[in-house]
């Protein structure tokens, strides 16, 4: 079976990992190619975690073979990854909130246009047109069914 990559290990352990002699300890693949191209001696990988999920990695590499990273260095990297994760989480929350507000605004605008008339055909036509534009689909059908009269009204746009 394949050996786990440094990213698999960091994802599982959720803490910064240091690989000394990186080119000798990393299995063949894209990561090793990266390490060899850059002449990396040491690879440091810290997890980026939001909502209890690893969403990415903070990766640093050094070509120095004489550099040892102490616990305080790793703690600093952990703190940086936490700050980066927090910033990503805040930006993501802001984007979601902005999208939600835009959807609510569009819904309100559509509702206002639909309520501008009491004519059912115009209401159906407006609803179909607005939904088609909002969702960017080629066709929308709005259909009313009157079970008592076994008739229906339909608008297709």
Secondary structure, 3 states (H helix, E strand, C coil): CCCCCHHHHHHHHCCCEEEECHHHHCCCCHHHHHHHHHCCCEEEEEEEEECCEEEEEEEEEECCCCCCCCHHHHHHHHHHHHHHHHHHHHHHHHHHHHHHHHHHHHHHHHHHHHCCCCCHHHHHHHHHHHHHHHHCCCCCEEEEEECCCCEEEEEEC
